[in-house]
Amino acid sequence: MSLSVLLFLAIVFMLVFALRIARIGTLVAFLIAGILSGPYIFDLFQLTETWSFLGELGILFLWFNLGLEINMRRLWEMRRTIFGFGITQVMMVAVMLFPILFGITNWSVMVCVMVALMLAMSSTSEDLQLLADRNQVNTDMGRQTFSILLFQDLLSIPLLAMLPVFAGKTFSFGASVIDITVSSAALVVGAAVVGRFVLNPLMRQVSRLKSKEAFLLATMLNIVFWAVMITLIGLPAGLGAFLAGMLMSETIYRHQIVAEISPYATLFLAFFFISLGMGLNLPLLLSRWYMIFAGVIGLVAVKFWAIFIVARVRHVPINDAARIALILSQGGEFGLLMLQTMRTSGIDVLSNSHQEILTATIILSIMVTPLLLAIYDRLQRSGKLLTQAAAQAKNMRGADAPSVVICGFGRVGQIVAKMLTMHNVSYVAIDLGVDSVMMGRERGDNVVYGNCKNADVLREMGLNRNTRAVVVALDNAAESQNVVQIVRSIVPRVKIFARARNLAESRVLVKDGASQALPETIETSFMLGYNVLGILGVDEKQIDETLDLLRANNYTMLDADNAPDK
């Protein structure tokens, strides 16, 4: 094993550790690791074809992750915010940036338009992480921020497809725009149709195998297949990966896909950012540091005021408007992807030096955003800015995460779900049995396909500190223990109600963290005894007191050694 690999991994670990403490996205750590490991500093590696190939795979996974967020049902539910707030934000930023770019550069009008739209995009991965770290994903402010990011992801389809137009390789701009718009709309509609009638049945057959490897390979095959198909018709491969994500988002397996693909996507995304860092021309950037410095300040300032103005026009409270503007004030992965795609596709609308400067500007703006947000929070807590209390109370009232998460949707889980529905309690049920999921969804139950033993799936389903209760309704004792432990590690104080087959399993589950674990054999015996005593004329209150006494302290009055469960 090479010493260079050891030093490289040590650098990556220290950077990830330090930046996570600073609440800066780990992808930035990989990029800095690439810079440090590249030819201009430690010279641990050279930007070889292998690194470039791994970087291209990372691009595909990043586009795929963006596509996963484009869900037709979610688009329809949030249509007013997405196509109102989202469009207005992007256009406002682009309109404010265009004259600045046109005035200080020698770029053509089309290039200025392209760069302005590219810089109007924000970092989806970092912004969602910032919201999650502050437990603000399900607040009013969080939902509005997410809707803007969702529109930006949706807009990336026509922008990526229009690269040849921006490069001046087509003769009729108007005709090209119409073609791209129609094609993009067709892709979105086609994603819904293909996802429902082709991918759902295909993934159903794969899911019945209950093989993690088969499920993962089917997902990756889908990504590569669409990337190749899109490349064959002359469009960038990233658009195919984006389409693959959209297709998968329309299936019932979306949440499990996110959980399963996440570790691999992170790995390949790391390769992309590492290769990007290795390829940066540091001597050139250092010689133009003043341009980069001015670019970061200008970009953050322009985007902040543009988004703040749009938010206030839409009657967003000042505190929320300022937070939304701060969170979205940086450049994003889309800009980096566009620049990288231009290099790999041979589209030379920008000089290499200008591409390097834009890349550095976007990267630094991503790093600056968490620091600015931390300063804003500190000033707010000190009373020098608007107070938080009213906004936080309003936001928390707007939380729409499910009150109950049900793990397992067999007969027990279905009965619990029915009872919750009768009392208008929101819930989400998770199960790996594709038949149970399909039948439940046909009845209108809020059940999704996923692995309850995967922490990412539970988080994706909305398990957080606002969750009121978790029901573990699995019929396997070992799996139930595992789920209880995972749930407890994610939300230490949530109430967990577990199903157990007998008293021994009940005691183990309580020991592992379940608030209550009801043994089916014991509780069935209690109900039989309750009915028998009632028939014999025993007072109902006395029966209830007897049952309370028997249930006390996890059934300690029952001698499990002398009366084993059958």
C-alpha positions as CSV (number, residue, x, y, z in Angstrom):
1,M,0.0,0.0,0.0
2,S,1.4,3.4,-1.0
3,L,2.3,6.0,1.6
4,S,0.5,8.5,-0.7
5,V,-2.8,6.7,-0.1
6,L,-2.3,6.8,3.7
7,L,-1.5,10.5,3.6
8,F,-4.4,11.2,1.3
9,L,-6.9,9.4,3.6
10,A,-5.5,11.2,6.6
11,I,-6.0,14.6,4.9
12,V,-9.6,13.7,3.9
13,F,-10.4,12.5,7.4
14,M,-9.1,15.7,9.1
15,L,-10.8,17.9,6.6
16,V,-14.2,16.2,6.9
17,F,-13.9,16.2,10.7
18,A,-13.0,19.9,10.8
19,L,-15.6,21.1,8.2
20,R,-18.4,19.1,9.8
21,I,-17.7,20.8,13.1
22,A,-17.9,24.1,11.2
23,R,-21.2,22.8,9.6
24,I,-19.7,23.0,6.1
25,G,-20.6,20.3,3.6
26,T,-18.3,17.3,3.4
27,L,-18.1,17.6,-0.4
28,V,-16.1,20.8,0.1
29,A,-13.7,18.7,2.2
30,F,-13.1,16.4,-0.7
31,L,-12.5,19.3,-3.0
32,I,-9.9,20.8,-0.7
33,A,-8.4,17.3,-0.3
34,G,-8.0,17.2,-4.1
35,I,-6.3,20.6,-4.1
36,L,-3.9,19.6,-1.4
37,S,-3.2,16.2,-3.0
38,G,-2.7,17.7,-6.5
39,P,0.4,18.6,-8.3
40,Y,0.7,22.2,-6.9
41,I,1.0,21.4,-3.1
42,F,1.8,17.8,-1.8
43,D,1.9,16.2,-5.3
44,L,0.5,12.9,-4.0
45,F,-1.4,12.2,-7.2
46,Q,-1.7,13.4,-10.8
47,L,-4.9,14.0,-12.6
48,T,-4.8,10.8,-14.6
49,E,-7.5,9.2,-16.8
50,T,-8.5,7.0,-13.9
51,W,-9.3,10.0,-11.7
52,S,-11.1,11.7,-14.6
53,F,-13.2,8.6,-15.2
54,L,-14.1,8.4,-11.5
55,G,-15.0,12.1,-11.6
56,E,-17.3,11.5,-14.6
57,L,-19.1,8.7,-12.6
58,G,-19.4,11.2,-9.8
59,I,-21.1,13.7,-12.2
60,L,-23.6,11.0,-13.1
61,F,-24.4,10.3,-9.5
62,L,-24.8,14.0,-8.7
63,W,-27.2,14.5,-11.5
64,F,-29.0,11.3,-10.4
65,N,-29.5,12.6,-6.9
66,L,-30.8,15.9,-8.3
67,G,-33.3,14.0,-10.4
68,L,-34.5,12.0,-7.4
69,E,-35.9,15.2,-5.9
70,I,-38.1,15.8,-8.9
71,N,-41.2,13.9,-8.0
72,M,-44.5,14.7,-9.9
73,R,-46.7,14.4,-6.8
74,R,-44.4,16.7,-4.8
75,L,-44.3,19.1,-7.8
76,W,-48.0,19.3,-7.9
77,E,-48.5,19.7,-4.1
78,M,-45.9,22.5,-4.0
79,R,-46.6,24.0,-7.5
80,R,-47.5,27.4,-6.3
81,T,-44.4,27.9,-4.3
82,I,-42.1,26.1,-6.8
83,F,-43.3,27.8,-9.9
84,G,-44.0,31.1,-8.2
85,F,-41.2,31.7,-5.7
86,G,-38.7,29.5,-7.7
87,I,-39.1,31.2,-11.1
88,T,-39.1,34.7,-9.6
89,Q,-36.0,34.0,-7.6
90,V,-34.0,32.6,-10.5
91,M,-35.1,35.4,-12.8
92,M,-34.4,38.2,-10.3
93,V,-30.9,36.9,-9.6
94,A,-30.2,36.5,-13.3
95,V,-31.5,39.9,-14.2
96,M,-29.3,41.5,-11.5
97,L,-26.2,39.6,-12.5
98,F,-26.5,40.0,-16.2
99,P,-25.6,43.7,-16.5
100,I,-22.7,43.2,-14.1
101,L,-21.3,40.3,-16.1
102,F,-21.9,42.1,-19.4
103,G,-20.2,45.3,-18.1
104,I,-17.0,43.8,-16.6
105,T,-16.3,41.0,-19.2
106,N,-15.9,40.7,-22.9
107,W,-18.3,37.8,-23.1
108,S,-21.2,37.7,-25.6
109,V,-24.8,38.3,-24.6
110,M,-25.5,34.5,-24.7
111,V,-22.6,33.6,-22.6
112,C,-23.6,36.3,-20.0
113,V,-27.1,34.9,-19.9
114,M,-25.8,31.4,-19.4
115,V,-23.4,32.3,-16.6
116,A,-26.0,34.5,-14.9
117,L,-28.5,31.6,-14.9
118,M,-25.7,29.2,-13.8
119,L,-24.8,31.4,-10.8
120,A,-28.5,31.8,-9.9
121,M,-28.5,28.1,-8.9
122,S,-27.6,27.3,-5.3
123,S,-26.0,24.3,-3.6
124,T,-28.8,21.7,-3.0
125,S,-26.6,19.4,-0.9
126,E,-25.3,22.0,1.4
127,D,-28.6,23.9,1.8
128,L,-30.5,20.8,2.7
129,Q,-27.8,19.8,5.2
130,L,-27.9,23.3,6.8
131,L,-31.7,22.9,7.2
132,A,-31.4,19.4,8.6
133,D,-28.7,20.5,11.1
134,R,-31.0,23.2,12.4
135,N,-34.1,20.9,12.3
136,Q,-35.8,23.4,9.9
137,V,-36.6,21.1,7.0
138,N,-40.3,20.9,7.9
139,T,-40.8,24.6,8.9
140,D,-42.4,27.2,6.7
141,M,-39.0,28.7,5.9
142,G,-37.6,25.2,5.2
143,R,-40.4,24.3,2.8
144,Q,-40.0,27.5,0.9
145,T,-36.3,27.1,0.6
146,F,-36.7,23.5,-0.5
147,S,-39.3,24.6,-3.1
148,I,-36.8,27.0,-4.6
149,L,-34.1,24.3,-4.7
150,L,-36.6,21.9,-6.3
151,F,-37.3,24.4,-9.1
152,Q,-33.6,25.0,-9.6
153,D,-33.1,21.2,-10.1
154,L,-36.0,21.2,-12.5
155,L,-34.6,24.1,-14.5
156,S,-31.3,22.3,-14.9
157,I,-32.9,20.0,-17.5
158,P,-33.4,22.8,-20.2
159,L,-30.2,24.6,-19.2
160,L,-28.0,21.6,-19.6
161,A,-29.8,20.7,-22.9
162,M,-29.3,24.3,-24.1
163,L,-25.5,24.2,-23.8
164,P,-25.1,23.9,-27.6
165,V,-27.4,27.0,-28.0
166,F,-25.3,29.0,-25.5
167,A,-22.2,27.9,-27.4
168,G,-23.6,29.3,-30.7
169,K,-23.7,25.9,-32.4
170,T,-27.3,26.3,-33.5
171,F,-28.6,28.8,-36.0
172,S,-32.1,29.7,-34.7
173,F,-32.2,30.6,-31.0
174,G,-36.0,30.8,-30.9
175,A,-36.5,27.4,-32.5
176,S,-33.9,25.9,-30.2
177,V,-35.6,27.3,-27.1
178,I,-39.0,26.0,-28.3
179,D,-37.4,22.5,-29.0
180,I,-35.7,22.4,-25.6
181,T,-38.8,23.5,-23.8
182,V,-41.0,20.9,-25.5
183,S,-38.3,18.2,-25.0
184,S,-38.0,19.1,-21.3
185,A,-41.7,19.0,-20.7
186,A,-41.8,15.7,-22.6
187,L,-39.1,14.3,-20.3
188,V,-41.0,15.3,-17.2
189,V,-44.2,13.8,-18.4
190,G,-42.4,10.7,-19.8
191,A,-40.7,10.2,-16.4
192,A,-44.1,9.9,-14.7
193,V,-45.4,7.4,-17.3
194,V,-42.3,5.2,-17.5
195,G,-41.8,5.3,-13.8
196,R,-45.4,4.1,-13.1
197,F,-45.9,1.5,-15.9
198,V,-42.4,0.2,-16.6
199,L,-40.0,0.8,-13.6
200,N,-42.6,0.0,-10.9
201,P,-43.3,-3.5,-12.2
202,L,-39.6,-4.1,-12.9
203,M,-38.5,-3.0,-9.5
204,R,-41.3,-5.1,-7.9
205,Q,-39.8,-8.2,-9.4
206,V,-36.3,-7.2,-8.2
207,S,-37.7,-6.4,-4.7
208,R,-39.2,-9.9,-4.4
209,L,-35.7,-11.3,-4.6
210,K,-35.0,-9.5,-1.3
211,S,-31.4,-9.1,-2.4
212,K,-29.7,-5.9,-1.6
213,E,-27.1,-6.5,-4.3
214,A,-29.8,-7.1,-7.0
215,F,-31.7,-3.9,-5.9
216,L,-28.5,-1.8,-6.0
217,L,-27.4,-3.2,-9.4
218,A,-30.8,-2.5,-10.9
219,T,-30.6,1.1,-9.7
220,M,-27.1,1.6,-11.1
221,L,-28.0,-0.2,-14.4
222,N,-30.9,2.3,-14.8
223,I,-28.5,5.3,-14.3
224,V,-26.0,4.1,-16.9
225,F,-28.7,2.9,-19.4
226,W,-30.3,6.4,-19.6
227,A,-26.9,8.1,-19.6
228,V,-25.9,6.1,-22.7
229,M,-29.3,6.6,-24.4
230,I,-29.2,10.4,-23.9
231,T,-25.5,10.4,-25.2
232,L,-26.6,8.6,-28.4
233,I,-29.0,11.4,-29.3
234,G,-26.3,14.0,-28.8
235,L,-27.1,15.4,-25.3
236,P,-24.8,15.3,-22.3
237,A,-24.7,12.1,-20.3
238,G,-25.6,14.0,-17.1
239,L,-29.0,14.7,-18.5
240,G,-29.6,10.9,-18.8
241,A,-28.6,10.4,-15.2
242,F,-30.9,13.2,-14.2
243,L,-33.7,11.5,-16.1
244,A,-32.9,8.2,-14.4
245,G,-33.3,9.9,-11.0
246,M,-36.7,11.4,-12.1
247,L,-37.9,7.9,-13.2
248,M,-36.9,6.4,-9.9
249,S,-38.6,9.2,-8.0
250,E,-41.9,8.1,-9.5
251,T,-41.7,4.6,-8.1
252,I,-42.7,3.4,-4.6
253,Y,-39.0,2.4,-4.1
254,R,-37.7,6.0,-4.1
255,H,-36.9,6.2,-0.4
256,Q,-35.2,2.8,-0.3
257,I,-33.1,3.8,-3.4
258,V,-32.0,7.0,-1.6
259,A,-30.9,4.9,1.4
260,E,-29.2,2.2,-0.6
261,I,-27.4,4.4,-3.2
262,S,-26.4,7.1,-0.7
263,P,-23.0,5.6,0.4
264,Y,-22.0,4.8,-3.2
265,A,-23.2,8.2,-4.5
266,T,-21.2,9.9,-1.7
267,L,-18.1,7.9,-2.7
268,F,-18.4,8.8,-6.4
269,L,-19.3,12.4,-5.7
270,A,-16.1,12.5,-3.6
271,F,-14.1,11.3,-6.6
272,F,-15.7,14.1,-8.7
273,F,-14.8,16.8,-6.2
274,I,-11.3,15.4,-5.6
275,S,-10.6,15.3,-9.4
276,L,-12.0,18.8,-9.6
277,G,-9.7,20.0,-6.9
278,M,-6.7,18.3,-8.5
279,G,-7.5,20.0,-11.8
280,L,-7.5,23.6,-10.4
281,N,-4.7,25.8,-11.7
282,L,-3.5,27.2,-8.3
283,P,-0.8,29.5,-9.7
284,L,-3.4,31.1,-12.0
285,L,-6.0,31.4,-9.2
286,L,-3.4,33.0,-6.8
287,S,-2.4,35.5,-9.4
288,R,-6.1,36.5,-9.9
289,W,-7.1,36.3,-6.2
290,Y,-8.5,39.8,-6.2
291,M,-11.0,38.8,-9.0
292,I,-12.1,35.7,-7.0
293,F,-12.4,37.7,-3.8
294,A,-14.5,40.3,-5.5
295,G,-16.5,37.6,-7.3
296,V,-17.4,35.8,-4.0
297,I,-18.5,39.1,-2.3
298,G,-20.5,40.2,-5.4
299,L,-22.2,36.9,-5.9
300,V,-23.3,36.5,-2.3
301,A,-24.4,40.1,-2.0
302,V,-26.4,40.1,-5.3
303,K,-28.1,36.8,-4.6
304,F,-28.9,37.8,-1.0
305,W,-30.6,41.0,-1.9
306,A,-32.4,39.6,-5.0
307,I,-33.8,36.6,-3.0
308,F,-34.6,38.8,0.0
309,I,-36.6,41.3,-2.2
310,V,-38.5,38.5,-3.9
311,A,-39.3,36.9,-0.5
312,R,-40.6,40.1,1.0
313,V,-42.7,40.8,-2.1
314,R,-44.3,37.4,-1.5
315,H,-45.1,38.5,2.1
316,V,-42.5,36.2,3.7
317,P,-41.7,37.5,7.3
318,I,-38.5,39.5,7.4
319,N,-36.7,36.9,9.6
320,D,-37.6,34.0,7.3
321,A,-36.8,36.1,4.2
322,A,-33.3,36.9,5.5
323,R,-32.6,33.2,6.4
324,I,-33.8,32.0,3.0
325,A,-31.7,34.6,1.2
326,L,-28.6,33.7,3.3
327,I,-29.0,29.9,2.8
328,L,-29.4,30.3,-1.0
329,S,-26.8,33.1,-1.5
330,Q,-24.0,30.8,-2.7
331,G,-23.3,29.1,-6.1
332,G,-24.0,25.5,-6.4
333,E,-23.1,22.1,-7.7
334,F,-25.0,22.8,-10.9
335,G,-22.5,25.5,-11.8
336,L,-19.6,23.2,-11.2
337,L,-21.3,20.5,-13.3
338,M,-22.0,22.9,-16.1
339,L,-18.3,24.1,-16.2
340,Q,-17.1,20.5,-16.0
341,T,-19.5,19.4,-18.7
342,M,-18.3,22.2,-21.0
343,R,-14.7,20.9,-20.6
344,T,-15.6,17.2,-21.2
345,S,-17.9,18.0,-24.1
346,G,-15.5,20.4,-25.9
347,I,-17.7,23.4,-25.6
348,D,-15.3,26.3,-25.4
349,V,-17.6,29.3,-24.8
350,L,-15.4,30.4,-21.9
351,S,-11.6,30.5,-21.7
352,N,-9.9,28.1,-19.3
353,S,-8.8,31.0,-17.0
354,H,-12.4,32.2,-16.8
355,Q,-13.7,28.7,-16.1
356,E,-11.1,28.4,-13.3
357,I,-12.1,31.7,-11.7
358,L,-15.8,30.8,-11.9
359,T,-15.1,27.4,-10.3
360,A,-13.1,29.0,-7.5
361,T,-15.8,31.6,-6.9
362,I,-18.6,29.0,-6.6
363,I,-16.5,26.8,-4.3
364,L,-15.6,29.7,-1.9
365,S,-19.2,31.0,-1.9
366,I,-20.3,27.5,-0.8
367,M,-17.8,27.6,2.1
368,V,-18.8,31.1,3.1
369,T,-22.5,30.5,3.4
370,P,-22.5,28.4,6.7
371,L,-20.2,31.0,8.3
372,L,-22.5,33.9,7.4
373,L,-25.5,31.9,8.7
374,A,-23.7,31.2,12.0
375,I,-22.9,35.0,12.3
376,Y,-26.5,35.8,11.6
377,D,-27.7,33.3,14.3
378,R,-25.3,34.7,16.8
379,L,-26.4,38.3,16.2
380,Q,-30.0,37.2,16.5
381,R,-29.4,35.4,19.8
382,S,-27.6,38.5,21.1
383,G,-30.7,40.6,20.3
384,K,-28.9,42.8,17.7
385,L,-31.2,41.4,15.0
386,L,-34.8,40.3,14.8
387,T,-35.8,38.0,17.6
388,Q,-36.3,34.3,16.9
389,A,-39.1,33.4,19.2
390,A,-42.1,34.4,17.1
391,A,-40.7,33.0,13.9
392,Q,-39.7,29.7,15.5
393,A,-43.1,29.2,17.1
394,K,-44.8,29.9,13.7
395,N,-42.4,27.6,11.9
396,M,-42.8,24.7,14.4
397,R,-46.6,25.0,14.1
398,G,-46.1,24.5,10.4
399,A,-44.3,21.2,10.7
400,D,-46.0,18.5,8.7
401,A,-43.9,15.4,9.5
402,P,-45.9,12.3,10.4
403,S,-46.8,12.0,14.0
404,V,-46.2,8.2,14.1
405,V,-43.8,6.0,12.2
406,I,-44.9,2.4,11.8
407,C,-42.1,-0.1,11.1
408,G,-43.6,-3.2,9.5
409,F,-47.0,-3.4,7.7
410,G,-48.2,-6.9,8.4
411,R,-51.5,-7.6,10.2
412,V,-50.4,-5.7,13.4
413,G,-49.1,-2.7,11.6
414,Q,-52.2,-2.5,9.4
415,I,-54.5,-2.5,12.5
416,V,-52.4,0.2,14.2
417,A,-52.6,2.3,11.0
418,K,-56.4,1.8,10.8
419,M,-56.8,3.0,14.4
420,L,-54.6,6.1,13.8
421,T,-56.6,6.9,10.7
422,M,-59.9,6.7,12.6
423,H,-58.5,9.3,15.0
424,N,-57.0,11.5,12.2
425,V,-53.4,10.9,13.4
426,S,-50.8,11.3,10.6
427,Y,-48.5,8.3,10.1
428,V,-46.2,6.7,7.6
429,A,-45.7,2.9,7.5
430,I,-42.5,1.2,6.1
431,D,-42.3,-2.4,4.9
432,L,-40.0,-4.5,2.7
433,G,-42.9,-6.7,1.5
434,V,-43.7,-5.3,-1.9
435,D,-47.1,-7.0,-2.0
436,S,-48.1,-5.6,1.4
437,V,-47.0,-2.1,0.2
438,M,-48.9,-2.3,-3.1
439,M,-52.1,-3.6,-1.4
440,G,-51.9,-0.9,1.3
441,R,-51.4,1.8,-1.2
442,E,-54.4,0.6,-3.2
443,R,-56.5,1.0,0.0
444,G,-55.2,4.5,0.5
445,D,-52.8,3.6,3.4
446,N,-49.7,5.8,3.7
447,V,-47.2,2.9,3.3
448,V,-43.9,3.0,1.4
449,Y,-41.3,0.4,0.4
450,G,-38.2,0.6,2.6
451,N,-36.0,-1.2,5.0
452,C,-36.8,-0.2,8.6
453,K,-33.3,-1.3,9.7
454,N,-31.7,1.4,7.6
455,A,-31.3,4.7,9.5
456,D,-31.3,6.7,6.3
457,V,-34.7,5.3,5.3
458,L,-36.1,6.3,8.7
459,R,-34.8,9.8,8.4
460,E,-36.1,10.0,4.9
461,M,-39.5,9.1,6.1
462,G,-39.5,12.0,8.6
463,L,-38.3,10.4,11.8
464,N,-37.0,13.3,13.8
465,R,-37.4,14.9,17.3
466,N,-40.9,16.1,16.3
467,T,-42.1,12.4,15.9
468,R,-44.5,11.6,18.6
469,A,-44.2,7.8,18.6
470,V,-42.7,4.8,16.7
471,V,-44.5,1.5,16.4
472,V,-42.2,-1.5,15.7
473,A,-44.7,-4.2,14.4
474,L,-42.2,-6.7,13.0
475,D,-42.6,-10.4,13.5
476,N,-38.9,-11.1,13.9
477,A,-37.4,-10.6,17.4
478,A,-33.8,-9.9,16.2
479,E,-35.0,-7.4,13.5
480,S,-37.2,-5.7,16.1
481,Q,-34.3,-5.3,18.5
482,N,-32.2,-3.8,15.7
483,V,-34.9,-1.3,14.7
484,V,-35.5,-0.2,18.3
485,Q,-31.8,0.4,18.7
486,I,-31.5,2.4,15.5
487,V,-34.6,4.5,16.3
488,R,-33.3,5.2,19.8
489,S,-29.9,6.3,18.3
490,I,-31.7,8.8,15.9
491,V,-34.3,10.2,18.3
492,P,-33.3,9.3,21.9
493,R,-36.5,10.5,23.6
494,V,-39.2,9.3,21.2
495,K,-41.8,6.8,22.6
496,I,-41.3,3.3,21.0
497,F,-44.1,0.8,21.1
498,A,-42.9,-2.7,20.0
499,R,-44.6,-6.0,19.2
500,A,-43.2,-9.1,21.0
501,R,-44.3,-12.7,20.7
502,N,-43.7,-13.6,24.3
503,L,-42.5,-12.2,27.6
504,A,-38.9,-13.0,27.1
505,E,-38.8,-11.0,23.8
506,S,-40.7,-8.2,25.5
507,R,-38.1,-7.8,28.3
508,V,-35.3,-7.8,25.8
509,L,-36.9,-5.1,23.7
510,V,-37.6,-2.9,26.8
511,K,-33.9,-3.4,27.7
512,D,-32.9,-2.2,24.2
513,G,-34.9,1.0,24.5
514,A,-38.6,0.3,23.8
515,S,-41.0,2.3,25.9
516,Q,-43.4,-0.6,25.8
517,A,-43.2,-4.1,24.3
518,L,-46.4,-6.0,24.4
519,P,-46.1,-9.8,24.3
520,E,-48.9,-11.2,22.1
521,T,-49.3,-14.4,24.1
522,I,-49.7,-12.6,27.4
523,E,-52.0,-9.9,26.1
524,T,-54.2,-12.5,24.4
525,S,-54.4,-14.4,27.7
526,F,-55.4,-11.1,29.4
527,M,-58.2,-10.5,26.9
528,L,-59.5,-14.1,27.4
529,G,-59.3,-13.7,31.2
530,Y,-61.1,-10.3,30.9
531,N,-64.0,-11.7,29.0
532,V,-64.3,-14.8,31.3
533,L,-64.3,-12.7,34.5
534,G,-66.9,-10.4,32.9
535,I,-69.2,-13.3,32.2
536,L,-68.8,-14.5,35.8
537,G,-70.0,-11.1,37.0
538,V,-66.7,-9.6,38.3
539,D,-66.8,-5.8,38.4
540,E,-65.1,-4.2,35.3
541,K,-63.1,-1.8,37.5
542,Q,-61.7,-4.8,39.5
543,I,-60.7,-6.5,36.3
544,D,-58.9,-3.4,35.1
545,E,-57.1,-3.1,38.4
546,T,-56.0,-6.8,38.1
547,L,-54.7,-6.3,34.6
548,D,-52.8,-3.1,35.6
549,L,-51.2,-5.0,38.5
550,L,-50.2,-7.9,36.2
551,R,-48.8,-5.4,33.6
552,A,-46.9,-3.4,36.2
553,N,-43.1,-3.2,35.8
554,N,-43.1,-5.1,32.6
555,Y,-45.1,-8.1,33.9
556,T,-42.9,-8.8,36.9
557,M,-45.7,-10.7,38.6
558,L,-45.7,-13.3,35.9
559,D,-43.1,-16.0,36.5
560,A,-41.8,-16.8,33.0
561,D,-39.6,-19.6,34.3
562,N,-42.5,-21.6,35.6
563,A,-45.0,-20.7,32.9
564,P,-43.1,-20.6,29.6
565,D,-44.9,-19.0,26.7
566,K,-46.2,-21.3,24.0
